Amino acid sequence: MDSSFDIVSKVDRMEAENALNQAAKEIAQRYDFKNVGASIAFSGEKVLMRATSEERVKAVLDVFEQKLVKRGISLRALDAGAPFASGKEYRIEAGLKNGISSEDAKRIAAIIRAEAPKSVKAQIQGDELRVTSKSRDDLQATIALLKAKDLDVALQFVNFR
């Protein structure tokens, strides 16, 4: 009987909303954000940050990142663009990455093939990977291997059985 686990990359939408609401509250109260038109809000699936200067909008992003970390969301899941001017204000658009892209999935599978114990097999299934092996110890070694790698994807290991 083979053991397995799934590698996924998912952001808890409620936690992300909580982080955004906390950031919005802090921005509304902080003195250095007074009269600079600073705001942060969801715009569909994207997060839209605004302020009257480039450094203030970067500060808004910084506050949001701090709140995400506090809520246990990896900054690797945040895909923030560069600040851009829009009329009299500066904006940053950021997305939250859900799912593992096919390039990332192939890269992770290649790492498992090259460096994990020989009994471990990885299959790409849509936007996640299923990793199987006869040995649970080999699977745990594979999880440790991937955690040690500096991949630019926020990975979670689920359904270990």
Backbone bond lengths (Angstrom), bond angles and torsions (degrees), N, CA, C in turn:
res aa  C-N    CA-C-N  psi(-1)  N-CA   C-N-CA  omega(-1)  CA-C   N-CA-C  phi
1 M - - - 1.468 - - 1.538 109.07 -
2 D 1.322 116.49 122.00 1.455 120.68 -179.52 1.527 111.27 -80.82
3 S 1.315 114.89 145.91 1.463 120.97 171.20 1.527 106.99 -97.57
4 S 1.338 115.76 157.94 1.459 117.47 -179.84 1.525 110.85 -154.44
5 F 1.317 114.92 166.11 1.464 121.53 167.92 1.520 107.61 -150.15
6 D 1.322 116.21 163.21 1.460 121.56 179.11 1.528 108.62 -110.26
7 I 1.331 115.22 142.09 1.459 120.40 172.79 1.524 106.06 -104.15
8 V 1.324 116.18 121.42 1.463 120.46 -179.07 1.525 109.25 -129.67
9 S 1.308 115.54 167.52 1.462 121.02 174.09 1.523 106.39 -136.86
10 K 1.325 115.51 96.27 1.467 120.07 -177.09 1.521 109.66 -129.42
11 V 1.322 115.61 143.57 1.460 121.18 175.81 1.519 107.20 -108.88
12 D 1.321 116.03 129.25 1.467 121.13 176.67 1.533 108.17 -70.52
13 R 1.316 115.79 110.60 1.470 121.71 -175.14 1.536 111.92 -58.17
14 M 1.343 117.10 -39.43 1.475 119.99 -179.96 1.532 110.82 -64.22
15 E 1.332 116.41 -42.98 1.469 119.62 179.17 1.533 110.33 -64.23
16 A 1.339 116.39 -39.81 1.466 119.83 178.48 1.532 110.22 -63.52
17 E 1.334 117.36 -41.00 1.470 120.77 178.22 1.523 110.88 -65.14
18 N 1.349 116.26 -40.45 1.461 119.81 177.61 1.529 110.80 -61.21
19 A 1.338 116.19 -44.25 1.466 120.86 179.09 1.529 110.09 -60.95
20 L 1.340 116.34 -42.52 1.461 121.10 -179.91 1.533 110.65 -64.67
21 N 1.327 117.22 -43.47 1.469 120.47 179.64 1.521 111.55 -64.24
22 Q 1.354 116.81 -39.96 1.460 120.17 177.59 1.526 110.72 -64.66
23 A 1.335 116.43 -41.48 1.463 120.63 178.82 1.531 109.84 -63.06
24 A 1.333 117.05 -43.58 1.470 121.24 -179.53 1.529 110.46 -61.05
25 K 1.343 115.95 -41.26 1.465 120.73 -179.70 1.527 110.20 -64.38
26 E 1.345 116.68 -45.05 1.464 120.18 -179.91 1.528 111.11 -63.63
27 I 1.343 116.69 -40.99 1.465 121.35 -179.53 1.533 110.46 -64.54
28 A 1.340 116.21 -36.64 1.468 120.25 179.54 1.530 111.15 -67.97
29 Q 1.332 117.55 -29.41 1.468 120.85 -174.00 1.519 114.54 -95.79
30 R 1.342 117.59 -25.34 1.463 118.70 -173.00 1.523 112.97 -74.06
31 Y 1.329 114.82 137.76 1.461 121.38 -176.73 1.528 112.18 -60.93
32 D 1.348 116.65 -40.62 1.467 118.74 -176.67 1.536 113.48 -70.09
33 F 1.331 117.24 -7.38 1.471 119.96 176.46 1.531 112.34 -102.83
34 K 1.348 117.33 3.35 1.469 120.33 179.29 1.536 109.62 -69.09
35 N 1.322 117.51 138.15 1.471 124.28 174.83 1.529 114.74 57.94
36 V 1.346 117.58 27.06 1.466 118.76 174.72 1.538 109.96 -119.38
37 G 1.329 116.09 13.26 1.463 120.46 176.76 1.520 113.00 60.04
38 A 1.335 117.05 29.41 1.470 120.29 -176.89 1.524 110.46 -75.02
39 S 1.337 115.99 131.89 1.463 119.95 175.90 1.525 109.35 -154.67
40 I 1.337 114.51 160.53 1.460 121.34 175.79 1.520 106.83 -144.40
41 A 1.342 116.97 134.47 1.468 120.13 -178.89 1.521 109.71 -160.80
42 F 1.327 115.29 157.38 1.465 119.07 172.03 1.517 108.33 -73.18
43 S 1.325 115.42 139.25 1.459 120.99 174.66 1.525 103.91 -128.07
44 G 1.320 116.76 88.08 1.465 120.60 -171.97 1.515 108.58 69.44
45 E 1.335 117.12 -124.41 1.470 120.93 178.70 1.525 111.91 -87.74
46 K 1.327 117.00 -13.19 1.470 121.74 -177.12 1.523 110.53 -93.02
47 V 1.334 114.67 159.76 1.460 121.16 172.28 1.524 105.87 -105.60
48 L 1.335 116.55 127.66 1.464 121.25 -178.05 1.518 109.58 -111.76
49 M 1.342 116.02 122.79 1.464 121.96 177.88 1.524 108.54 -112.83
50 R 1.338 116.23 137.64 1.461 120.38 -177.70 1.526 110.81 -135.27
51 A 1.329 116.12 149.50 1.467 122.73 171.28 1.521 108.06 -166.24
52 T 1.348 116.67 169.55 1.468 119.82 -175.96 1.520 113.02 -81.72
53 S 1.335 118.46 -13.49 1.466 119.24 177.59 1.520 109.66 -134.20
54 E 1.323 114.33 158.83 1.462 119.57 -178.43 1.525 111.22 -63.24
55 E 1.347 117.43 -40.79 1.471 118.00 -178.41 1.527 112.05 -69.43
56 R 1.336 117.97 -32.85 1.476 120.20 178.15 1.532 110.59 -68.54
57 V 1.342 117.73 -39.65 1.468 119.34 -179.13 1.530 109.48 -69.27
58 K 1.346 116.97 -32.42 1.472 119.97 174.71 1.524 110.36 -65.99
59 A 1.347 116.29 -35.82 1.468 120.88 177.80 1.535 110.41 -66.25
60 V 1.345 116.98 -36.44 1.470 121.23 176.34 1.535 109.16 -61.67
61 L 1.337 116.49 -45.36 1.463 121.21 177.79 1.530 110.49 -59.87
62 D 1.326 116.14 -41.69 1.459 121.38 179.83 1.532 111.31 -60.43
63 V 1.335 116.98 -44.67 1.468 121.65 178.24 1.535 109.27 -60.90
64 F 1.333 116.93 -45.01 1.473 121.36 -179.56 1.528 110.66 -61.61
65 E 1.344 116.68 -43.20 1.473 120.10 179.43 1.524 111.04 -61.10
66 Q 1.345 116.72 -41.72 1.468 120.03 178.44 1.532 110.85 -60.27
67 K 1.327 116.94 -41.39 1.463 120.88 -178.60 1.534 110.94 -68.65
68 L 1.340 117.11 -37.20 1.468 120.48 176.95 1.530 110.58 -62.03
69 V 1.326 116.50 -45.76 1.459 120.71 -179.27 1.528 110.45 -61.36
70 K 1.345 116.25 -43.59 1.462 120.47 178.69 1.522 111.52 -59.14
71 R 1.324 116.79 -31.00 1.466 121.63 -178.15 1.528 112.09 -91.61
72 G 1.321 116.47 8.06 1.465 120.20 175.37 1.523 114.73 78.44
73 I 1.329 117.13 21.12 1.466 120.25 177.74 1.526 108.05 -101.25
74 S 1.321 116.39 123.50 1.464 121.29 -178.71 1.528 110.25 -65.71
75 L 1.338 116.01 139.52 1.476 119.73 177.92 1.524 111.14 -68.04
76 R 1.347 117.16 -13.90 1.464 119.63 175.94 1.532 110.74 -67.92
77 A 1.326 116.55 -19.55 1.470 120.19 178.74 1.530 111.49 -83.47
78 L 1.333 116.40 -10.39 1.469 120.45 -179.12 1.523 109.00 -95.04
79 D 1.308 115.96 126.14 1.461 121.40 -178.93 1.527 107.67 -114.62
80 A 1.340 116.16 84.90 1.462 120.38 -175.38 1.526 110.57 -93.88
81 G 1.323 115.44 133.48 1.459 120.34 178.08 1.520 110.32 -81.53
82 A 1.332 115.94 179.55 1.465 120.88 176.70 1.523 108.72 -80.50
83 P 1.348 117.31 153.25 1.470 119.39 176.81 1.526 110.12 -63.29
84 F 1.329 116.44 138.64 1.467 119.12 176.23 1.522 109.47 -134.96
85 A 1.336 115.31 148.96 1.459 120.14 -179.41 1.521 109.70 -80.46
86 S 1.337 115.00 139.32 1.460 120.51 177.36 1.529 105.84 -140.99
87 G 1.322 115.61 101.48 1.463 118.85 -174.83 1.521 109.09 64.97
88 K 1.346 116.41 -125.67 1.465 120.09 -177.82 1.525 112.19 -94.89
89 E 1.336 117.43 5.75 1.464 118.30 -178.20 1.526 111.60 -125.27
90 Y 1.306 114.21 164.97 1.463 120.88 174.94 1.519 108.22 -106.94
91 R 1.329 115.57 144.82 1.462 119.92 -178.79 1.519 110.75 -132.35
92 I 1.322 114.57 151.14 1.468 121.19 168.74 1.517 106.09 -128.47
93 E 1.321 115.51 130.58 1.464 119.82 174.08 1.523 107.46 -106.28
94 A 1.324 115.74 135.17 1.461 119.82 179.32 1.522 109.09 -132.81
95 G 1.318 115.50 142.37 1.458 120.36 175.47 1.516 109.20 -114.15
96 L 1.323 116.53 158.13 1.457 121.00 174.35 1.519 106.93 -105.19
97 K 1.331 116.15 121.61 1.469 120.26 -175.65 1.528 110.21 -78.24
98 N 1.319 115.38 126.49 1.457 121.27 174.49 1.513 108.28 -122.18
99 G 1.321 116.46 133.99 1.462 119.29 -179.02 1.513 110.86 88.01
100 I 1.317 115.28 159.26 1.461 121.62 179.72 1.525 106.60 -103.10
101 S 1.331 116.81 125.05 1.468 119.72 -179.78 1.524 109.50 -65.09
102 S 1.334 117.53 159.11 1.468 119.58 -176.62 1.528 111.20 -63.95
103 E 1.359 118.32 -33.85 1.473 119.09 177.85 1.527 110.32 -65.10
104 D 1.353 116.22 -44.89 1.464 120.03 179.17 1.520 110.74 -63.66
105 A 1.334 116.76 -41.27 1.470 120.83 179.85 1.528 110.09 -60.97
106 K 1.341 116.47 -42.73 1.476 120.13 178.95 1.522 110.86 -65.00
107 R 1.342 115.84 -39.07 1.465 120.03 179.73 1.535 110.61 -65.06
108 I 1.338 116.89 -43.06 1.470 121.16 179.32 1.532 110.43 -65.08
109 A 1.336 116.45 -43.40 1.472 120.56 178.49 1.532 110.71 -61.32
110 A 1.336 116.74 -38.49 1.464 120.77 179.06 1.530 110.96 -66.00
111 I 1.340 116.81 -40.05 1.469 120.57 177.28 1.530 109.37 -61.93
112 I 1.347 116.59 -43.95 1.472 120.51 -179.90 1.527 110.14 -62.49
113 R 1.341 117.09 -44.63 1.473 120.26 178.60 1.523 111.48 -60.63
114 A 1.342 116.34 -42.86 1.463 121.07 -174.09 1.533 113.33 -77.67
115 E 1.348 117.40 -39.93 1.463 119.01 -167.00 1.522 115.77 -117.37
116 A 1.333 117.71 -18.25 1.471 119.39 -177.69 1.534 109.38 -79.85
117 P 1.345 117.19 163.72 1.471 118.91 175.50 1.534 111.10 -53.66
118 K 1.331 115.94 148.82 1.473 121.03 -172.49 1.534 114.33 -58.97
119 S 1.348 117.08 -28.68 1.469 119.13 -175.67 1.534 112.85 -73.93
120 V 1.334 116.38 -9.52 1.468 120.44 -173.47 1.532 111.24 -87.20
121 K 1.324 116.26 130.22 1.474 122.19 178.67 1.529 108.65 -121.50
122 A 1.330 116.27 143.13 1.464 120.60 178.04 1.526 109.35 -124.09
123 Q 1.341 116.04 134.25 1.474 120.64 175.11 1.519 107.86 -122.60
124 I 1.316 115.64 138.07 1.463 120.10 176.62 1.528 107.62 -86.50
125 Q 1.343 115.50 126.88 1.469 120.66 178.11 1.527 108.13 -127.21
126 G 1.317 115.36 95.37 1.468 119.44 -178.46 1.516 110.72 64.16
127 D 1.348 117.11 -121.44 1.465 119.66 -178.61 1.527 112.33 -101.63
128 E 1.358 116.26 25.17 1.463 120.14 173.80 1.515 110.35 -142.89
129 L 1.344 115.98 171.68 1.463 120.63 178.35 1.517 109.57 -121.65
130 R 1.330 116.44 140.80 1.462 121.73 173.15 1.519 106.41 -106.47
131 V 1.332 116.00 125.22 1.458 121.56 -178.92 1.527 107.92 -113.38
132 T 1.348 116.72 126.88 1.468 120.23 -177.28 1.524 110.66 -127.54
133 S 1.337 114.67 154.34 1.453 121.96 176.55 1.519 108.73 -167.08
134 K 1.326 117.31 157.17 1.464 120.38 174.72 1.527 110.45 -73.18
135 S 1.344 116.33 -28.12 1.466 121.49 -175.17 1.527 112.09 -103.26
136 R 1.341 115.93 122.67 1.472 120.57 176.70 1.536 110.46 -65.41
137 D 1.331 116.57 -33.78 1.473 120.42 178.96 1.524 110.42 -62.48
138 D 1.336 116.37 -40.56 1.470 120.13 178.12 1.533 110.54 -63.43
139 L 1.345 115.95 -37.92 1.471 119.29 178.64 1.532 109.93 -65.24
140 Q 1.339 116.28 -41.86 1.470 118.99 179.62 1.523 110.87 -66.18
141 A 1.334 116.39 -35.80 1.465 120.21 176.50 1.533 110.14 -64.35
142 T 1.341 116.36 -36.60 1.467 121.33 179.06 1.531 110.75 -66.71
143 I 1.344 116.61 -41.61 1.469 120.23 177.21 1.529 109.57 -60.60
144 A 1.336 116.72 -45.44 1.468 121.01 179.71 1.530 110.51 -61.32
145 L 1.341 116.13 -41.72 1.464 121.73 178.59 1.532 110.86 -58.31
146 L 1.342 116.34 -47.88 1.467 120.22 -177.48 1.532 112.02 -69.80
147 K 1.339 116.81 -34.50 1.469 119.56 177.79 1.528 110.36 -65.55
148 A 1.338 116.46 -32.18 1.471 120.82 -178.73 1.530 111.78 -75.71
149 K 1.343 117.18 -24.11 1.465 121.22 179.84 1.522 109.63 -72.46
150 D 1.330 116.33 147.37 1.461 119.94 178.25 1.524 108.68 -96.44
151 L 1.331 115.38 74.29 1.471 120.54 178.84 1.522 107.74 -87.46
152 D 1.337 117.22 145.18 1.467 117.84 -179.81 1.530 111.43 -89.63
153 V 1.326 115.30 38.57 1.467 121.94 177.39 1.520 107.15 -129.54
154 A 1.333 116.81 139.57 1.465 120.33 175.40 1.525 107.37 -82.85
155 L 1.332 117.04 110.06 1.468 120.39 -176.34 1.522 111.56 -102.53
156 Q 1.327 115.35 141.80 1.458 121.18 169.81 1.530 106.83 -123.89
157 F 1.330 115.31 147.21 1.469 120.91 -179.62 1.517 106.58 -112.30
158 V 1.342 116.86 115.85 1.469 120.71 -173.52 1.519 111.35 -128.56
159 N 1.328 115.96 169.37 1.476 123.43 176.27 1.527 112.45 55.86
160 F 1.342 116.89 41.62 1.470 119.62 178.05 1.520 107.60 -71.71
161 R 1.348 116.12 117.81 1.470 118.90 179.02 1.506 110.72 -149.21
